[in-house]
Amino acid sequence: MLAFRKMLRAPYRIGMFGLGHVGGALARRLVDDADAIARAANRPILLEAIVVARPQGRVAPAPFMTAEELIARPSLDAVVELVGGLEPAHTYIKNALSAGLEVITANKQVVATQGPALARLGRLRFEASVASAIPIVETLADTLGSDRIRSIISILNGTTNSMLGAIAGGASYAEALADAQRRGLAEADPSADVDAHDPAAKLAILSMLAFRRRVDPSHIERVGIRSLEPAQLAAARQRGFVIKLIAAATMHDDASIEADVRPRLVPDDAAMARVEGAMNAIALDAQYAGSLVLQGPGAGPDAAASAVLADLVRAAKDAPASAGSLLASLAPQPAATVAPLGPKNPYPAAS
Ligand code: HSE
């Protein structure tokens, strides 16, 4: 132990915006797994301060302070943004980067809409913004950075995937949503999940990293799951299909992009049909690496905290922020025109 401690660099000091499901899970990991984290980062990671909207009466593992106090705190190396939504999260991230702090965020709305501009201000890391525990963000930007990704077919929203399974099993829409909320899967405003804003934002991030073109999530056609009836799910089952909310994107040889998010009929013997509950899956067609499938927990406090910690360890080790650098390089581009993939491919539309 002494030899291990001697090897360590000075602690990496962080502040955190938000102490909800994911923030709570991250704070627990930082305490419970402190030794393993210090070993991975070659230095302890210390949570010094937390910002929440209403601190009165709350118990926390570090003192509460205002956003301004936290950003001005001279000892900090980085902040973690886990508030979600566009504002005030975007302002927190912008101010922290401008103050010279690294920022680690799980915020897909901010990264999808403002990521390229923000990443020009400083080191921005966002592994947790897409598919939680699945290590896809740095994989696309770094590991596969010299390949050419031709298409993405994915399930990127754990809430709706979990709801579709529960409704097919006999639960009502309201019961299925309440269960996803209880498990900490759903967004604060669950319309982000059921109306597919959340997977559209994630698909925009993946498309930017995979295709190296700036993609505005509002240009991605979205069809959510709100209008799906239990009878449609049952009828699909009888015909040998499972209805899944599929987020898909293709870049053609002329660099044009097609992408959309919609419920689709997936044959029940396809691997994508067996992605259950809060799991996500991402199938990539890469010119040189070939067909790759990454699957794992795509939502939930521990899964998201795991991805935030991956970024924190990289930050503490001063590893490159490859995905952030890639987004920064896209900032001068106009947003690409994105046509919908339409009702036939990659699977038939379900509605
Ligand atoms: N609400 C999101 C989901 C959380 O269900 O996938 C993870 O991004």
Residues whose N, C-alpha, C, O or C-beta is under 5 A from the ligand:
A	BS01	HSE	S129 L156 N157 G158 T159 L185 A186 E187 D193 G298 A299
